[in-house]
Amino acid sequence: MLDLNENSLDTASKAINGFKPEIYCGDVLEPLELDIEKFDSISVNYLLHCLPGDISQKGVTFQHLKSLMNHDGVLFGSTILGQGTDKNFFAKKLMGIYNKKGIFSNQNDDLDTLRKSLNEHFVDVKVEVVGCVALFSGKKI
């Protein structure tokens, strides 16, 4: 597990301690210089919409994580899109509150920019939208 927040890492690692997780503290918006074996897959579920900036700025995350992947490795994840999706009243209200508080930063995150950013770093990119959530994957070459 990788996170910028050590408290989050501590809590999550205790919750799944039986799986013996490896814990790394780091910022995906910065180059990750970890002396570890490369991964066959990396998951970034519900991360991007919490990072500052828009999707084109957050795309550096894909570059940084790709450096930790084996050849033919797969990156997959999900993010909540702020633009271009139908949102019900509750979703609009909650996203507005979370963006105002700085928990989310996804007001301008859209499907086309996400797809473009993924295609800059991966092949066999797949993106599916369910509600206002984009589910995505891409393969490193």
N, C-alpha and C positions, 0 to 999 in steps of 0.2 A: 504494500500500500504506500502511496505517495500522497502527501498533503503538505500544505504550507503551515497548517496549524497543528502544533504538537499535542494540544489537548484533544483535538478530534482524532488524531492517530492513536493516542493512548486509549480513549474510550472505545473506538472501533476495534482495536487489537484485543482488548479485554473481552469484547463481545464475541469474537471469533477465535479466541485463543486456542481452541481445540484443533484448528487448522494450521497452527504455527505460522502465522503471516510474517512476511519480511516487511519491515517498517522503514520508510525513507521520508525524511523531511526535505521538501524542496518546492520551488516555485516553477510551475510549468511554463510561465511566461519568460523564464530565463533559461539559458542553456543548462542542461542537467549533466553534471560531470560526476556520475556515480560509477564507482569501480565494482560493477556487478556483471553477472552473466546476462546476456541479452534474452529478451522474451519472445515467445512465439505469438503471444497475443497481449494486447493492452486494452483495458476497458476505461472509458472516460464517460461514465454515465452521470448525467445531471451535473456536469462540471462547467461547461462552456458558458451557460447563461449566468453563472455567478462570477465570471471573470470580468474585469473592467474592459471597456471599449466595445467596439462592434466586432462582428465575425471576422472581418478582414484583418483586424488587429489581433484577434484571438487565434488566428490561423497559425501563428508562430508556435503555438502549442503542439500542433501536428509535427512540425519540423523537429522540435525538441524531443518529443516522445519517439519519433521515428528513429532517432539515434540510439534508442535503447532496444530496438527490435531486430530480430534475426531476419535474414533474407526470406522472403515469402511470409513474414509475420503479418498478422492482421490486427488492425486497430478498429475497435467498435465502440459505440456509445449512443448516447441520447442527449438531447438538449431541448429546452423549451424555447420556441421561436416567438419573438415579439411582434413580428410583421408577417402579413400574408396568410394568416390562418384564421379560421373562424373560432372565436372564443365565446363561451357562454358568459353570462353576467358574473358568475363567481370567479371564473378564470381572469376576466378583465380586472375585476376589483382586487383580487389577490396579487396579480402581477403588478398592478399600479402601486399597491402598498409596498411590495418587496423592492420594486425599483426605486421608490421614493426613499426607503430606508437604506438603500445601498446593498441589500442582500442579493438582488438580481441586478444585472446590467444587460438587459436583452431587449430594450425598447426598439432597437434598430436591427436586431438579428433576423435574418430572412433566409429562406430556403435556397435561393439562387446563389447568394454569397457563400453560404455553408458548402454547397455542392462545389462551387468554384475553388474554394480553399482546400477542400478534400482532394479534388482532382489535381491540384498543384503538387501534392505530396504523395499520393497513392494511385494505384491502378485498381481496376475492378470495383470502383466506388459504387456503393448502393445506398440510396437514401429513401426512406419511406416516412410519410407524415401520418401520424395518428392523433387526431385532435389538433393540439398546438405543439405536439412533441415530434421532433425529427429523430428517427432511429437511423443510424448510419454505420457503415463499415467501409474499410478500404484495405488494400493489400500493399505491403512494401515490396519494391522490386530492387 
